[in-house]
Each structure stands twice: as structure tokens, then as C-alpha cells.
Amino acid sequence: MTIKMAKPRADDIAEAIRKRICLDVQDGQGMLLEGVLAEEFGVSRTPVRQALQRLTYEGLIEVRAGVGSVISAMEPSQRDMHFLVHGELLGLVARLPDAPVPTEIQRRLDMICAQVISGRSTDIESQYSLFTEFNALLSRLIPDPAIADAHLISGWRIVRWLLADMQTGQGKPLEVSLDRFWTTWRTEGSGRASLFREASNRFLAKGA
């Protein structure tokens, strides 16, 4: 009996390309060709096109007339603005009516912070995975869908900056941020407001 492997869906393709972009410290504005990607993932161009549309919406790639899909450049002049925007989004959630953080999410946040702080996951791919989950967990706690989506999208710009810092030897921003975040939040309490307020402080400090 032959078992057929399921082909990657658009979401899986988007995640694979997203990871490549975030881990590319060279920040090359590489081309993303539908035909090449379709052959790589063993799918038609339709799911590839859908994946590229999602990444365009997230600001990770841009479509240029007569050229095609190109990886968006990271402009140093916009770095502080990106951190400030992300921090303000987190601060906005902190000002919404408070609510308890579900035990499942609180436990996972504790595990992520403890794992990063301990230094057990220092390779760049592990750091990418941890921050991706951290960002997704926070988005799950945001009651307004529009703000949740904006936060998730903004987070991809932040992770690119953080990983670039790590790979170019400019400190270990993820460890430092989560160390302070984890210590302060667990001291203040376990509500959503304190969680987002502390996360906001960490990113606003980077954009100051």
C-alpha cells in the first residue's frame, strides 16, 4: 500500500518562506518566483500565490511592477519606529479591560521565558521558533481581531531585527528582553493587563 504524503498547504508554504526571510541576516532583496517555489514544494502555483499574498500583507515581501515578489528590505532608519509601533500596540491592549491569562498560555509563556533565559536554545533557529510562539501566544490574548492581527504582523518586523542583532553580534536582545519581562510580570501578577504593559515597556525601551 502506497502512502501519499500530503502536499504543503498555502499556510505551510508561507511559514517556510517567512522563516527564511527572518533568518536572512544579509537582508538581500531576493526574488521569490512562483514557478520555482511551486516546483520546490511540489504544488501548483495557486497555493504559492496565496502564500505570497499573505507575506505581502505582512510586509515581509513587496510586489514590484514588472519584477515580481521581492523580499522587503530592513531600513535602519525605520528600526526605532518599528519597535515603537509594536510597543504601542502592546500598550493599547494593556489599557483594555483586564482579564486573567488562561493557565495553558501562562504555563507556556513561563516555559518559553525560562528556556530562553537559561541559554539552552541559543541557536538562531531555536530563537526564531521561541519568539514566533511568544508572539502568537500574545496575539491569542488580544480580544479585538483587528488589533490581534496588527500585533502579529508587527511582530514579524521585530523578530527580523532581533535575529539580525544576534547574528551580527550586537548583543542578545531576546534573552535580555524576556529576562526582564518574565521577572517583572511574574512579580506584578498574572493578568493580561500587566502582561501586555510589561511587554510594551520592553519594546518601547528599544524604540526610544
N, C-alpha and C positions, 0 to 999 in steps of 0.2 A: 504494500500500500504506500503510495507516494503522498507525503505531506507537503502541501503547498504553503510556503511562507507568505504571510500577509504583506502586501506592499505598504510602504510608508504612506500615511495619510498626510494631508497638507500641514496639519499641526506638527507632525513629527519632522517633516522636512523643514518647516520654519524653525523649529527648535535646533536642528542640526546646523542650519546656516547661521542662526543667531549666535550659537556658541562659537563658531569660527570667527565671526565678526568681533565678539567680545574678547576673544583670546588673541586677536591680531594686534600685538603691541606696535607693529610697524605702521599701523593705520594707513595701509595702502588703499587707495580708492579703486580696488579691484572690480572688474566686471563680473556680473552674475548672469550667465547666459542660460536661458530656459532650456535649450536643446541639450547642452552639456549636463545640466543638473538633472534633467529628465532621464538621461542615459545613466548617470551615476546612481540615482535612486531607483531605477527600474520602473518608472511610471510614465504616464503620458504628460504632456505639457500642462494639462489643466490643474492638477494639484500643485505643481511647481509654481504656476502663475498665481494661484491662490496664496501660497506661502509667501511669495514675493510681495503681493499686495499687503499682507499683514505686516511684513517687515518695513514696508514703505510707510504704513500708518504709524508704526512705532518709531519712525525716524532713523532707523538703522541703515536704510538704503534710500536712494533717491532715483527717480526716473528722469533721464535726460533725453530730450527730443533728439532723435537721430542717433542716439548712442545706446540707450537701454538702461538696465538697472545697475547702479554703481553704489558701492559701499560709502556711506556718508562719512565725511572727514570729521575728525575731532579737532575743533578750532580752540587753541589755548585761550583765546580772548573770550570764549564763551564758557569756560570752565566754571568760574565763580557763579555765573548766572544759573547754570545747571544745578549746582548744589543749593543755591538759594531757592530756586523754584521747587526743588524736591523737598527741602526743609519746610517751606511754607505750606506745601500740600499736607505734610505730616502734621504741622501745627494746626491746620484747618480742622483735621479730624479730631485733634486733641480738644478743640473747642466745642465739638458736638456733645450732646448729652452722653454721659458716661455709661459704660456697660461692662460687665465682667468679661474677661478673656476666657473663652472655653478652655477647660483643663487640657484637652488634647493639643490645642495650639500653644498654650503656655508651656506644656511639657516639651514640645518640640523646639520652641524658642530657647528654652533653657539648655537643651542638648546642643543646639547649634552654637550658642554663645560659649558654652563650656568647651566644645570641641575646638573652636577657633582660638580661644584664649590659651588653651593647653599647648597649641602649636602642633597638634597631631596631624593637621591637614594643611601643610604649608605649600604643597604643590599647587600650581596655578589652576588646574582643572578642578581640584577639590574646592578651592576658594570660590571658583565660579559657581559650582553646584550649591555651596552653602549660601552664598549671597542670593542666588536665584530663589532658593527656597525661603530665605528670610523675607525677601521682597514679596513673594507670593503669599506668605502667611499674613503679612501686614495687610495686603490688599483684601484678603478674605474677611478681615475685621472691619473694613470700611463699609458702612451701611448704604451709602449712596453709590450706585453703579457707575455714574459718570466720574466721580472722584476716584473710585477704586481703579477704573481703567486708566485715568490720567496718572495715578501714582505708579501703576505697574509699568506704563510706558516710560515715565520719567526715570524709573529705576534702571532701565537698560543703559541710559546715558551715564548714570552714576557708576554702574558696575564696570563700564568700559574705562572710566577714569581711574577707578580704584585698582583694577587689574593692571593698567598701564603703569601706574605708580610702582606697583610691586615688581613688575618685570624690568623696570628701568632703575631699580634700586633706590627709589625715592621714599624709603620707609615702608612700613607695613600698616597702611591706613585701615584695613579691615579689622585687624586684630585690635588696634588702638580704639577704634570707634565702638566695636562690640564690647570690649572690656568695660569701658566707662558706661556704656548704655546698660549693660547687664547689671552691673553693680548698683547703679543709681535706681534703675527701675525696680529691682527686687527689694530695695530698701524702702522705696516710697509706697509700694503696694502692687497689686496685680490687675488694676483696672485698665480699660482701654485708654482713657484719657492720659494717665501717667505714662503708659507705654508709648503713645504717639508723641507726647510732649517731650519725653527724653530722646526719642529717635530724632525728632525735629531739631532739638538743641545740637545734636551731634553733627547733623548735616548743615545747619545754619552756620555753625562754627567753621566748617570747611569753606563755606562760601563768603565768609566775612572779609 
